[in-house]
Amino acid sequence: SPTPSAMSLSGLAPNWQPYTMFDVLPEDCRATISNNNAGDVFGDLYFAAKDRYLPVACLECERHPLRCRTPARLDCSNPESSGNLVVRQLEVEVLRFGKYALCDVWDRRGLPCNYTCFRPSLDPDAHGVGAERVCGQGLLPGRKEDCQMAPRPVPVLADARWDYWNWNLAARLGDAAGGMWYSLLSKDKGRFWREARVVKAVNARCHARRVDMAVGKSGSGCFSGCPLPANRSSECWIGCFFDTVLGPGSGSRLKPKGAQDGAMPLAQLARAWLAGFDDPDNGGCAACPSDGPCADEPRPALAVLTSAPA
């Protein structure tokens, strides 16, 4: 589907255009499309791939809260990063793009699927389907409000590995690949977006397994050196995942566009993301039922390097 151009981000398109989007959310919330954040292939891959570092980041954050940067702290308690999740492929028609809004269940004491959104910007050009390029701090020269999606690590502050992984993911999937995030506000339905439908929803563990299999195959030399090559929570597995996706040294130095040698090709990453939506007969995940639990697939007989524990 098309990607918003600079012109379409700030004005009306000549007509309604179809877009394919993806999102990750709790399985109980999968029936509705309203007040949700979504992304294109690389945008949602950025959101989901960050979760691979949570087993080490969240444990370290518990031990040393002052060394833990905001993105890691937020995702450690983010209901869209743990629990029974689904990944959805959406189709929606868009007339106009505006400024991105943050959508979430802000009151965790209330209804679990009561999503609401807010826009930090009061710009009159904000109205429309929210759109924002995946970005890391310092990657948008000349921009008045620098991107805070991925804070730029500062070595003198003893930044952790996941700070580099987060920033380098944003550089790879945003600056290099052009990944986008979107926001579909309920008040804009029928005005700026319409005809939204869920093409397919799949179990998030099943979907993640397809990505991990592709990364494991690409970086088999690294993963084979891990004491427990199938343990996705081990520091060795996590380090290999990001060094394969981003290139060697991904957890210790900045790798902006033009300095990403050794990174997994973007076309391979895109195919890995989309593989989970294929028909099960072609290696994809089964579609979730309309309601109730969306179960993971039976434990597949995968090779040690590419298997992923449930």
N, C-alpha and C positions, 0 to 999 in steps of 0.2 A: 504494500500500500504506500501511498505518497508520504513524504516527510515534509513537515511545515517549512516553508521558505521564510526568509526574513520579511518578505512582503505579507505573506498570509498570517504571520504571527501578529501583525499590527493592523490588520484590516479585514474587510469582508472578502471572501473568495467569490468568484463569479457564480458559483453554484455549489450545491452540496457535494462533498467528496467522501468516498468510503475510506475508512482507515481500519487497519487491523491493530489491535492492542492486546496486551496481556496484563494479568494481575495475579497476585498471591494474597489469599485471605483465608480466614477460618472456614472450615467446611460448612458450618451452620449459616454462613452469610453468603453462600454462593448463588442464591436465587435472584438477587437484585443487582442492578447496575445504576447506581445513583450515589453521589457523594463519595465516589471512590477514586483513588489514584491508580493509574495504569502506566504502561510503558510500551515502547516498541520492543523488538527482539533484544537489542543490545541494552535498552533502558531497563527492562525487567530482569535481564540477565545480570546486570550490575547489582540490582536490589537483592536478587537471590544468591549470587555468588559471595556477597559479603558475609552471608550467614555461615560460610564454611570456616571462618576463623573464630566463630563464637565459642566453641569449646575451650580454646585456650584464652581468648580475650576475656570472657565472662569470669573465668576462674581467677585470672590475674586481677580483674577489676574488684573482685570480692576481697582479695588480699591487700591490694594497694589502690584504694579508690581515687587518690589524688593523682595517680599516674594514668588514669583511664580517661580518654577523651570522649567527648559527647557521643559520636556515632556508635561507639562500642557500648557505652552505657545504655543508650536508647534501645539498641537492638537486643540487648540481653533481656529486656522486659517487654519487647515488642510482641504483641499477640500474633503478628503476621510473620514472625520468625521462628515460632515453635508451636508445638501442639499439633492438632489434626487440621492440616492445611490442604487447600486445593490450589491448583494453578489453572487459570482460565484463559482461553483464547476468545477474544471479543471482536465483533464487527460493529462499527458505529459510523454514522454519517455526520460530518462536521461542516459547519458553514464558516465559522470564524474561530481563530485562536487568540487567546489573551494571556494574562499572567497566571503562572502556576499557583495553585492553592494546596495547602496541606490538609489532607483528609485522614481521619482516624476516629477511633472510639476513644474520645478524650476522657470521658467519665467511666472508668473501669468498674464503678459500682453499679452502673445502670444496665440497660439492655446490651448484650454482647455485640449486637450488630447495629447499634445506633450510631452510624457514621455521620460526622459533621465536618465541615471544612471551613478554613479561614485563609484569607489572602493577606500577607503582610503588607502588600502594596496597595496604596490608595490611588494609584494612577488611573485616570479615567479610561485608559486603553486596556484596563485589566479584564474587562468583560469579554467572555468567550470561553471556549474550552481551554483550560490551562495548559500551557506547554513550556517546558524548560529543558534545555540541553543538559545531559549528565555532565558534570564538570567537577574539577578539583580546584581548590583555592590557589590562585595565582595563574590559572590556565586561561583566564579571560582578560588579557591586557586592555586597559582603557575602560573597563567596566566600573561604574561608580560603586555599585554594591557587589563586592567580590563574592564569588560562589563559596558557600559554607557547607555544601554537600559532603565534601571530603577535605577537611582541614589539612593544610600543607604541613608535613612533619618538619620540625626544627631540631636538628641533631643535638644541639646543646641542651635541649630540654629532656633528653633521654627518652625519646619517643619509642613506643613499642612497635613490634613487627606489624601488628594489624593496622597501625596508622599509615605505614607505607603501603601495605596491601590495599587499603581503602583508597588512598590517593592514586596509586598506580592503576587500580581497576577503573577509576573515573577517567584517568588519562587514556587508557586503552579503549574502553567501551564508550566513552563520551567524546573526547577530543579526537581520537583516531577513527572511531567507528560511527560517530554521530548519533549515539543513543539518546532517546528522548523520554521524558516523563510527562504524563498528562494528568489532568484532573477534570472529572465529569461532575459538575455541581448540579444538584437537583433543580435549582432555580433557573438553570440555563437549558434544561431539557425542553425540546420543542422550539427553542429559540436559536441556540447555537449548536446543539447536537440532537440527534434523533435516530430512530430505527436501530437502537442498540440491541444486540442479541448475543447470547453465549453460544459460540460455535461448538466448544467442547470444554468441559472441566475435567481435570484428572487429579488423582492423588499426588500430592506434592513430593512424597518420598519416591514414588515411582518415576515421576518426572525428573527429579534430581539425580536418580540413578542413571538415567540416559546421558545426562551431562557428565557425570563422574566417570562413566564408562569411556566416553570419548576422550576425556582428559587423561584417564589412566592409560589408555592405549597410546596416546601421543607422548606421554611422559613415562613410559614403562621403565626406562632405565633408572629414573629417580625412585619411583615407587618400589621397585624390586629391592632397593637397598634398605627399605624400612623393616624393622624387626617384625612389625605386624602390618603388612601391606594393605590389608582390608579394613583397618581400624581408622575410620574417618575422624575420630576424635583425637588421634595422636598428633603430636607436634610434627613428627616426620611426614605423615600423610598430608597434613594441612600445608606444610612448607612445600612439598612436592606439587600439590594442587596449584598453588599460586605461582611457583617458579615455572610450571608448565604453561599456565595461561598467560603469564606476564613476562616470562623470561627470567634467566638467572639473576639472583640478587634482589628479587622483588620485595623482600622484607627488610632490606637494609639501605636501599638507595632509591632516589627518585628516578622514574623511567617515563619521561614525557614523550609525546609524539616525536618520532625521529630518533629515539633512543630506546627502542623496544625490541632490539635484536633478540632472537631466540624465543619470542612469544608465539603462542599457538595461533595459527592463521585465523583471522576473523571469520572467514567462510566456514571453517570447521566448527567454530563456536556457535555460529548461527544454526548450522545443521544439527548440532547437539541439542540446542534449545528446542528446536522444532520437532525433534525425533519423538518426544513424549506425546505429541498430539497425533502421531501416525496411527493407523489402524493397528490393533494388537497383532493381527496376522503379519504385519510388516515391522514388528518390533516396538510398536508404540504402547501406550497405556490405555486401559479400558476407560470409557467415559463414566463419570460419576452418575449415579441415579439422580432423579429430580429432587429427592430429599432423603434424609437419613444419612447414615455413615457412608463415606466414600473410602472404601477399603483399599489398602495397598495390594499390589499383586502378590500372589504366592511367591515365597522366596525363590528367585530363579537360580538355576545352576550356572553361575557365572565363574569365570576364571578368577583366581585369587586377586590378581592385580586390579581387576575392574569391578569386583563385587563391592557392594556398599551395604553395611548393616542397616537394618530397619531402625 
